[in-house]
Amino acid sequence: MTITPSRRGLLRGTLGATGASLLGCRAERVGELGQGPAVVAAGASRLFQIRVDVNAQRRNLEVEADDSALMVVREQLGLRGAKLGCGHGACGACTVLVDGAPTASCLLPATSLHERVLTTVEGLGRAGGLHPVQRAFMAEDALQCGYCTSGFVVAATAFYTQWRAAEGAKEPTRGQVADALAGHLCRCGAHENIVTAVQRACGGVYEQEVAAPPRYEARAKVTGQAVYTVDVVLPEMLAVAILRSPYAHAKVRKVDWSLALAQPGVAGAVDMMMGATTLRYAGQEIVALAAVDARTAVAALGRVVVEYEILPAVIGMTAARAPGATVVYPTMSERRGATNHSEGPLLPEGWNGNLRGPFTLFSHHAPKLRRAIKGLRAGTRVGHLVEGTYSTQTQCHTCLEPHSCVAHWQDEVLTVHLSTQAVMQSARDIAKRWGLKESQVRVLAQHVGGGFGGKATLCPEVVAAVELTRLTGKPVRVALDRREELTVGGTRPAHTTQVTLATDQAGALLGIAATAHADGGSAVGSTSTLLMRIMYADAAKDLADYDVLTHAPPSKPFRAPGGPPAFFALEQAVDEAAVKLGVDPVTLRKRWDPNPARKLLYAWLEQLPAWQQRPQGERGRFRRGVGVAAAGWMYFVQPSSQVRVDAGPTGIVVSSACQDVGNGTRSLLAKVVAEVLGVAPASLRIEIGDSRYVPGPMAGGSRTTASIVPAARMAAEKLRDELVARAASERKIVGVAALGGVKHPGGLLPWAELLASTPTPITTLGTRSRDRGGWFVPPIVGGLAVGKYVAGAVHLFEVEVDTRLGRTRVLRSFHGVGAGKIITPTLARSQVLGGVTQAISYALYEERRLDPRSGVLLTGGLEDYRIAGLGDVGEAEVHFEEEGFANAGAGGVGLAELITLAPAPAIANAVYAATGFRPRELPIRPDRVLAGMVPT
């Protein structure tokens, strides 16, 4: 089959900018670029002169008929606070004020700005200061990665103005704030703090400047000054469009891109299949093409001619396991090339067609448990069995900043601006892939708009950018659009998990048997059930994981890989066992669970009025129910992590080759070093996001806190000791270290004063030493080690179920976390609330859907792929237990993954308490609730 320019419309409508290559060459460059703006339609483009007041300045602009206001704001005006999130008005990241009204600038034609007043986030504020809403967002930590923050802030200022005019300094309700900001999404889950910030700003709390916000970079994010990869602009930079497969399974027989390269403004094209010919999912990259601008690149893709041989595809686990199903990876060499959707290394497993596994490494006394279950089923043993099958859906990462990369060569150095969770590791991977010295590669990520595991590896946007900059000699930018992001940006695999709990007659837990099948598309690596090994640890475990290969885009590591599906099954089974045994579900968990962190949390939960006064057997249309669930998570450490501190007359600089994806890395470093020295965190300069700094951890596996806090503390203590020695040797002042300086008989010599007169700058280096007591296992791939503790969490959710419409609504929730010392309490609370919000979204709303015949994405936008908004999460409280982690180096461990595990089963248990219907499939959609409810 040949795809010619006449099919271009179909491709664009289904997969965004798509096209292909296989000319016998891997890449081809155009000798000279065309001059002037590209012609993207028949006839000359129409230009319009418009006049607009931009942030109180009159501007005369020349725009094209199909330019959006967002394009003009970002590209012509250079105001990059407004962000392209979805491109179809569903996320709010691009919000600006037009004549004072919040407007989605991605949808507004630029010509509509004529003779209007335009205000962007950069133009907010009063008399050179910040707007009260900006101050409130800073003080209440109403942000994490910050990519959506500008849009929220701009819309909230309009609401603030209207509210204050009508109501004065009175706080609006949660519902009123949620309604006002209903068109805005925050994937990090800062919902609770955003509501609080807007309420308190409207109530007059933040009419004065904020002295010390909890997040180090908060001011940059609320003013639109934070620079993300999508904001990087370099001279002569080329834009890239990628041709993607419209088929789930096909052979590429021929590609002809000559007509595309002949178009004015096109610079070159590269083969993204790297010589391969088999396509295994709709959306797979075929050709990347660079041109002077995005319009030209997209238009040129329509000139690429591709000949496909369409092959049978298997979509979904049922089709993949059917007799005679097409095998996704038919040969051993192809199987070795399958990507990994988990965080750990791939271990050798058996294959049987599209079935890979079982992975059983973490079973514990499995034969003994099998005999017990057999006896209980046969009636030869007295006790109880609880059995069930639970299904969870494919979940998209949906980072609001899409996968993006800007690459260019400069003085024999390849510089790559990358939206990544792994600055240092990416630089090493790039050097290895392209045969470069590590000193020749520099990866930069000043700010990262979310990751959640999907930006932890070397992705195709890097390949396209590096190949094209090498080919053309010019800087190149690749940024996925929203459909591409939802197609190939990463997913959590769908799971089907069978669980059996066995107890003796008295209710003691004999063991847990679980078998899980995961649909990670064309990727493998499922180890979901192994997480049950760390729960109810004294019981026997018979655990098995299988991958089911399908012709769908490959999944990627997603915040607590394998965890949410496993806990959705396990913690509902435990709840069902409590019902069967006639035991309070918290009491049963206390009996079965030896984890010391969770023991403390169970005691806390039992004292909550929400638990003690939980509704019982409600009737009527609206029914409330309360459910609980528990979780555990190991933590990882990157022992090679280092932190460097440089001190001199110009101040103190703290640096490490790590990154901040909204988890608060900058704040963590500033807090630790500032506490040792007794100075204000804001007085330090924190430099991260550069692979040339000393080695730092990637943001993944809950490793950041455990890896960098000990290193930062060591570097700060070394600096403190060196400054005391310098005071004695250079100033003849003998004293001891104190908060803020050297304490001596004559008073206090401040560090800044001492540094101002120090002729030689001081550099100290801190490293991440081994935890006392060692790791569970030796360091493994990438220098990663597993810490010696298991962190714990318990969750309580109160929900309301509309029995007429089937809608489940979260009213409020309580979250107990045992993860040791909390270094930055405000940010830790934000991290917990963010993870819980994502989990609520997973439980109730999110579901990636593919066409079951073609494999093409159906939920291709944020109006189709539903994620939770401000009105969906309810009020939430967080409680930390800090005991029991004294030997964990940092005194505490990461939170990011722990708190995403058990909210879904807690919500499901609450639905059961309200209705008698036990949800065994996610999301908990209205139709499933209505179909499953017990008639009354």
C-alpha positions, 0 to 999 in steps of 0.5 A: 500500500502506498501513502501519497500526499493525498492521504496526508489529511487522514494521517494528520487527523489521526496521529498528528504530524506523521510521515517516513524513510527507507531510501537505502540511506539513513539521512539526507540533507538539503543543500540550501534552505528556502528563503522567507516564510514557508507557503503552507497552503495554495496561494500566498499567506495573508498577513495582518497588521494588528495593534495590541496593548501587551502588559501596558505597552502598545505593540504593532504586530504582523500576524498570519491568518491562522496564527494563534494568540499563544504563538504570537505571545511566545514567538513574537513577543518572547513572553514564555510564561504562557505554555502550550499544554494541550493545544485544544483549550482543555488544560489552561496552561496557556491562559492570558487575560484579554481585556481582563478576561481569562482566555485560552490563547491556544484557541484564540486567533491572533487577529482577535487581539487587535485593539485589545488589552493583553496581560500575561503572567509577566505583566501581573503585579503591583508597583513592581511587586507581585500580585497577591495571588502570586504571593499566595501561590508561593507561600502556600506551595500551590505548585510543583513542577510549575508548568501549569502555574502561570495559567492558574495564576493568571485565571486566579487573578481575574477571579480575585479581582471580581471576588474582591469587588463583589465580596471584599476580603471574604474567603470563597468556598472550595466549590467557588474556587474550583468552579472558577478554575475548572478549565485548568489541570495540574498533573503534579496534583497541587490541587489542595494548595491551589484552592487554599492559595486562592481562598487566602489571597481573596481573603486578604492574607497576602496583600504584603510580600512573602519573605521566605516561601517554602519552595526555593524557585517559587518566584520564578515559577509564579512570574513565568520566568522559569525556563523549560526545554520548550522555552529554549530558543537558539539562533537559526533553530530548526523545528522538527516534525515526525512521521508516525505509523498509522498502523499497529503492525506493518512492514515498511517496503519503501519510503521516498522523501525526495518531494519533502526535501525539495520544499523551500525551508526544509533542511533534512530528514533522518530515518527513525527506524534505524534501518529496521522495517517492522512497525509494531504500534500505531504512532511509531516513529518512521522519519524525522524532518527538520525545517525552518519552522513547524508549519514548513516541517508539518507541510513537508511531511505530506510530501513523503511517500510510504509503501506499507505492507499491512500485517495482522495486529493484536490489540489487548491481552485477549487478542494477544493470547488467542490461538493463532494470534500474531506474535509481536516478537517472533524471534529471539533477537527481536525479543532481546530488543524489547524495551523495559517498562519497569525501573529494574533490570530485565531478568531472563524469562521464558517466552511462549508466543506473546506470553513472557514469564512467569517471574516468580523470584520473590515468592516465599514458601510457595509450595507450602501455601499451594498445599494449604490452598488446595486443602481449603478448596477440597475441604480437607483443611479448615479455614477461609479463602478469599479469591478475586480477579482485579483489572486495571486500565492503561494510564498515560503519564500525561506530563503537561510539558511534553517530551522535548529536546533542543540539541546543537553542536558548539565548539566540539561539544554536543549540548542537549536541552532536555526535559528529563528526569536523569540529567547525568544518566542522559549525558552518559547514554548520549555519549555511549550511543553516538560514540562520544567522550562524556566530556563532549556531551552536556545535558541541561534541564533548568526546569522540568514540567513533570516526568513521573517515570516517563522521562527517565530514559533516552527517548526518540525525541533525543535521537531525532534532535541529535541526528538532525543537528549532526546532519544540518549543523544547526540547532534543532528542537523536537517537541511532541504535541498532545496527541503524540504525548498521549500516544508515545509519551508513556503509559502504566501497563494495564493489569489483570491480577488474580489474588487468593488469600488463605487464612486458618479458622481463627483468621491468621493469614496463611499466605497470599497467592497472586498471578498478574498479567500485564499489557505493556504494549510492545514493552516488557518488564512486569514485576507487579506482584513482587510488591506484595512480598513486602506487605504482610511479610510473615505470610507465605507468598506465591507470586507470578508475573507475566507480560502479554505482548501486544501491538500497542505503544510501549509502556514506560516506568510510571511512578511506583511501577507495578504498584497501583495494580498490585495494591488495588487487588491486594488491599481489596482482598484484605478488606474482603477478608475482614468482611468474611471474618467479621473483623474490623479492617484496621484491626485485621491489618494490625494483626497481619502486618508486622511493619513498624511504620504502619503499626504507628499509622494504624493507631493514628487512623483508629483515632480519627473521628472520620473512622470512628464515626463512619457511616453504616448502611446508608440508604437513599440516592446519595450514600457515603462510605469510608474505606481504608488501605495500606501500602509499603514501598522500598526505597532506592539509593544512588551511592555515587551521588555527590553535592559540591559547595563552593564558597567565596566573596560572591556567596555560597553555591551548591551544585549537583548533576540532578534535576527538579521535576517538581519534587523540590530538589532545589529546596531540599539542597538549600534547606540542608546546607542552610541548616548546617550553616545557620543561614537563610536558604534564599541566601544560597545559590542552588545550581542543578540541571547540568550534567557537568556538575558532580554526579547526582541522582536521577529523579526516580525510585524515590531515591532523591532524598536518600541520595542527596541529603547525606551528601549535602550535609557532608559538604556543608559540614566540611565547609563549616569546619574549613571556615572555622579554620580559615577564621583562625588562620587568616583573621586570628579569630579562635572560635567555634562554629555557630549558626550563621558564623564563627562564635568567639569571645568577641561575638559572632563573625558572620560567614559572609564577612569571613568569605568576603575577605577570604583570598582563596575560594573554598570547595567542599564535596559531600558523598552519599555513604552507605546506610548503617546496616547496609543494603538489602542487595549489593548495588545493581544496574547504574550504581543503584542500591536498595535501602534497608527500610520499607516505608509505610502509608495508610489511607482513609477515603470518604466517598459519596456514591450517587446511586441513580447516576453511578457517580463516585465523588471523593468528599475527603481523605486522610493520609498517614505516612511513615518515611522517617525524618521529613526534611522539608515538611511543606514540600513533603505534604505537597508531594503526598497530596500530589501523589494522592491526587494522581491516584484518585484520577487513576481510580475514577477517571483515567483510561487510555483507549485504542481502537480495537481493530487498528490500534490507533489512539482514541483518547487523543486529547485532554478532553477525551483522556480525563484527569482529575481537576480541582473539584474532584479530589475533596479535602485532604489531611496528611500525617507524618510518623518520623520514627524508626529510620535512624540508620537511613543516612538521610534519616528519611526516605522518598515519598513519591511512589509510596503514596500512589499505591493504596488510594485506589483500593481505599476508594474502592473499599469505600464504594463497597461500604457505601453500596455493597458493590466491590469494584474489581475494575478500574476506573470506577466508572458510573456504568460499572457502579450501576451494573454492580450495585446490590438492589435495595 
